Amino acid sequence: MFRPLELFIGFRYTRAKRRGQAFSFNTVAAVMGIALGVTAMITVMSVMNGFQKEVRERMLDMVAHLTVADFNDQMSDWQAVAGVLNKSPEVAGTAPYVQAEGMLINRGAVAGAFVRGVLPDHEVQVSKIPKHMEQGSMADLKAGSFRIILGRDLARKLGVIPGEKVTLVTPNANVTAAGITPRLKRFTVSGIFFAGHNIYDSSLAIMHLEDARKLFRLQDNVSGVRVRLNDFSQAQQVRENLVSGKLAGYWVRDWGMIHQNWFRAVQIEKRVIFFLMMLIFIVAATNVVSMLVMVVKDKESDIAILRTLGASPRSIMGTFIVQGTVIGTIGTVLGVIGGIALALNVDTVVSFFEKMFGFHVLDPTIYYITELPSDLHWNDVWVITAFSFLIGMLATVYPAWRASRTQPVDALRYE
């Protein structure tokens, strides 16, 4: 516990020698270094959270929160499974699907594709593909019409527009008297969607469920049932409840499991960025160490006088810890305020600099996301605040210890 003497002298040493100045230049420099470090950490983490949220939302527009399938990839009783799922209060909608791989060909252009067979009336309950349609409509997919909807990048790769034909080659082969031949089917491109997610824009092809059944010889079976929840964050808990309950014999996956590699990569990236920003902040915190060392050197005679008046080494050490703590606290508070303000308005700030200097941070001709997204997480703010305060405290230890070791005889020898 600091006594009034240490508090008074510690606060006094943060001030400038000249009258009319609240703080010395060294104090201001140390405070600004900590403030800028905290501001940068909060802003960078918020922007990373914003990118993750943006990609996740675009991903969830195209995929279901849960998928339920048989372990042999063919489900014959999907209506019964959907009935069980729809009784759950967490479920917002269900839809059957057929999932397979194929190869699309058009005038020499070849592209691999993930083929998804859907029921248009059911699909709107589990995905937001209809709102991403650039041309055509999901309603154009009718049983027996053999129409197909392609992602924009996939359509560009094949060089097709709505109304043109593409050939789909499936892994299933036809065995004839002439030998084994690949199974081919001509489809009419009826629409193009753009989800803003490269995986789906460049490889997903959508057709009617009945056409997919015929093409892949599934008779009345489907690959499984896709599920949309009222709250996607409950997907893991709902999956565990289903696996241990009424759907114990089925393969149930949540959206996090389907894209687990992407989420692992994002988490590793966030940890690395946080570690790098932490190192930058530690460099900024060394300003506090150097500033306090300079103060100790400058105040040696004052320290010696205090020692001769009865101040203990512990009291001297407490004085400089108070000074460093004040600097760290002020810098942290300013940094948190600046970081929160910048994180909440980063798009406005970036737009201002783009107009001023005539450049684009995210070129709209290259990136799908043209504005810097930001998602402020208060957990990140608390962690960064605690880390900043801790580093500020640790930065005071060595200078304060050095001050407590000052000997009055040596300090006053040439006074």
N, C-alpha and C positions, 0 to 999 in steps of 0.2 A: 504494500500500500504506500503510495507516494504521500509525503507530508507537504504542508503548504509551502515550505521553503523550496523544495525541489520543483514544485509546480510553478511558483512565482519566477524563479530564475530560469527554468526551462522555457516558459512563455516569453520571458524577457529576451533571451538569446535569439529567438526567432525574428525579432524586430531589427530594423536597420539602425545604424549608429546615428545617422542624420535625422534631425527632426523633420516631420512632415512625410516621412516614408513609413508605411505600416510594416513592410518586410524588407529584408535585405535582398540583393540581387541573387545571391547564392540560394537563399531560401525559395525565392520565386522559381528559379530554374529547377530546383529539386522537385517542388510541387508540380510544376508543369510536366516534368518528365514522367512522374507517376500518373498524373491525370491523363496524359496522352496515351500511355500504355494501357490503362484501364479502358479508355474510350475505344481504342483499337481492338482490344480483345472482345469487348461486348459487341461491337459492330460486326467484326468478322464472324463471330459465332452466330449472330442473328442472320447474317446473309447466308451462311452455310445452312442454317435451319430453314431459311426461306427457299433455297434451291431444293433441299430435300422434300419439303412440303409440296412444292410445285410439281416435282417429278412424281411424287407419290400420288397426288391428286389426279394427274394425267394417267398414271398407271391404273388407278382404281376406276377410272372411267371406262377402261377397256377390259379389266379382269373382274371376276367375282370375288367377294370377300371370303367365300368358302366354296370348295368343290367336293362333291361326294361321288365316288365311283366304286365299281367292283374292282377287285384285284386283277381280274382278267381283262379289264378295259371294256367290258360289254355289260350293260345293265338292261335287264328285260322288264323290271318292275319300277321304272322311274316314277310313275304316277303315285305308287304307294310311298316311295321315299319322299317325294315332294309333299304328299299329304302329311307325313310325319313332321317334316321341316316347317311347313306352314302353320302348324299348331304351336310352334315356339314363339313367344312374344318378342324375341329379339330379331326374328326373321321378317324382312320387308318384302321379299319376293323370291321366287324360284323359277328356273327355266332349264329344260333339258338341252344337251348339246352333243355334238359329234366332233371329236378332235382327231385330226390326222395330218400327215405330211404329204406333200406332193411337189410337182415341178410344173411351172407354168411356162408355156412357149408361145411366142408370137413373132413371126417373120424372122426367125433366127435368134431372137433375144430369149434368153433362158434365165429363170429366177426360181429359187426354192421358196416354198411358201408353207405356212401353217394354215391348214384349212379348217374352218370352224362351221359346222352346220347348226343352224339355229331355227327356232320358231319365232318369227318377227313379233307376234303378239306377246310372247313370253319374254323375249330378249329385253324389251324395254324395262322390265322389272328388275333386271340384274346388272345392266350396263347403260352407259350413256353414249353409245355409238350413234344413235339418231341425231343427237345435237352436234356431232362432229361431221356430219355428212356435208361435203362440199357440192357434190352433184348426185342426183338421184335420191332414193328413199329406201328405207328398210322394207316398206310396204311393197316394193317392186319384186321382192323375193317371194315367189309363189311355187308351190309344189309342182314339179314336172316342167317348169319353165326353163330350168337349168341356166339361171342367171347368177351372176357373181358380183360381189362388191369388193373392191381392192383398196388397200392403203395408197395414199398419194405417191409415196416414193416407189412403191412396188409398181404402180401403173406407169410412172415415168420410166422406170427401168425397162419395162416391157414395151413402152411406146404405144400405149392404148388409151382410148378415151371411151366414155359411155357410148354404147351402141356397137362397138367393135367386138370381134371374137378373140378368145384365147383358148389354147388347148391345155388341159390339165392332165398330167401324167401321174398315175398313182403307183404306189409300191406293189399293188396287187397285179398279178400277171394273168393273161388269158392263155390257157393251154388248148391249142388247136392241132389239127393234123399237120400243119406246117411247122409246128414247134411252139415254143413259149414266146408270146408277144406281150409287150407292155399294154396296160389298160389305159386307153385314152378317151377323153370326152371333151367336146367343144362346148364352151360356155360363152354367154353374151355378157359383157361388162355392163351392168345396169347402174352402177354408182361408184363414187370415190369418196373416201373419208380421210380426214386429217386430224389425228389425235394429238400431235405435237410430241409424240414419243417414238423414237426411231425404231424400236423393236417391232412395234405394231404397224407403223406407217410403211415399213419396208418389207414386211413379210407376212402380214395377215390377209387372208382371203375368206370372205364370208359368203355362204350360200344357204339355201333352205335346208332344213333338217331332212326332209324326205329325199331330196336330191343327193345329199351326203350319204344317207343310208343305202341308196341304190348304187352309188358310185363305189362305196367301200364294202358293199355286200354285208350289211349288218342286219338284214331283214327288219324285224321290229325293235331291235335293240338300239341303245344309245351309248355314248361313252360315259355319261354321268349326268349329274344335276348341278347347276351353278346356283349359288345362293348369295343374296345381298342382304346385309344386316342393317338395322336402324343406326347402329354405331359400329363403324369398322374397327375401332380400337378394342372391341370385345370379341374379335374373331378368335383369338387363341383360347379364351375361356369357353366360348360356345363350342368350339371344336372339341375341347376336352370333355365337355358335358355330353356331346353327341357320341363320341367314341366310347365313353364309359356307360352310355345309356342305350337308347333305342337303335342306334346305328353302329353297334359294336362290331358288326361283321363287314363294315364297309371301310373304304379308304377315304378318310376325310382330311383335307388339307386346307389351311388358311392362306391368305394372300402373302403373309410373311414367309411361309415355307416355300411357296412357289418362286418367290424372288429373293430368297435368302442370301444368295451370293451378292446381289446388288446392295442389300442392306448391310451386310458385313463389310463390304468395301467402303460404304459411306461412313460407318462407325469408325473404321480404321483411319479413314481420311480425317474425320473430325478430331480424333485423338492426336494424330500427328500435327495437325494445324494448331490445336490447343497447346501442344508441347512447344512448338516453334514460337508461338506468340508468348508463351510463358518465358522462354529464353530471352526474347526481346524485352519483355517487361523487367526481367532481372537485370539486364543491362541498364535499363532506365533507373532501376532502384539503386544501382551503384553510385548514382549522383548523390544520393543521400549519404552514403558512406564517405565519399570524398569530401562532401560539404561539411559533414560533422568532424572529420579529421582536421580540416582547415580551421574550423571553429575551435577545436581543442587546442591546436597549435597557437591560435591567436589569443586564446583566453588562458594561457598557462599562468600568467601572473595573477589573474582573478581566481583561478583554481587554488593557487598557492596561498593567497590571502584567506580564502574560505577555509582551507585546511588549518591555517594558523589560528583561525577564530574558533576552531573546534569541529568543523564539518568532517564527517567520516568519509572514507573512500566509497562506501555504499551510497552515501548521500550525493556525492559528486557523480557517481554512475547513474543514479536515478535522475539527476538534473538533465543529463544529456539524452537519456532514454525518453524523458518527457518531450524534449525538443524534437527528437526524431519521430516520436509517435504523433506529435502535432502535425508535422510536415506530411507524414504518411496518411494521416486521417483526412487532412484537407485535400490532398491530392486524390485520394480514393473517392471522396464524396464528389469532387468536381468531375472526376473521370466517370463515375456512375451516372451523374446527371447528363454529362455530355454524351456518353455511350447510349443511354436510353433515348435521348432526343435524336441522335443521329440514326439509330437503328429504326426508329419509328418514321423517319423522314428521309431515308437513304435514297429512295427513288427521286424525290424532289431535289435533293442535293446533287445527285448524279446528273439529272436533267439540266440543272443550272450550269454545271461545268461543261456539259456537252454542247449547250448553246453558246457558251462563252468562248470555247476553244474550237468548236466546229468538228467534233469527232464523236464516234459512238463507242461506248464501252462494250456493248454487245451488238455487233453488226447484225441488223435484221436480215441480211442476205445470207448469213451463215448460221446464226443461232435461232432456235425456235422461241426462246425466251428473250425478249427485247428490253426488258426492264429488270433491274436488280431486285429480286424479291427479298423480303426481310420478315423473319418470324422471331420475335423476341420471346425467349423463354426465361421466366423469372428464376428458375433453378440455375441457369447459367449465370445470371446476374449475381445471385447469392454466392455461388462458388467463386467467381472472379473477385467479388468484394472481399470475401474471407481470405482468399489467396493474397490479394494486394495488401490487406491489413497485416497479414502474417509476415510477408516479405518486408514490409515497412518496419515492423517491430524487430525482425532479425537483423536488418541493416544497421540498427542503432547499437547492437551489442558490442562490436569491436571498438568503435570510437568511444563509447561510454566506458568500456573497460580500460582503454588507454588513458582516458582522462582521470580515472580513479587511481592510476598508477603514478600520477604526477607527484614528484617530491618537491615540497616547498623550498628547500634549500637550493636545489638545482634551478628551479624556475625563477627565484628572486636573486640569483647570484649577481647578475649584471644589471639589476634594476636600480 
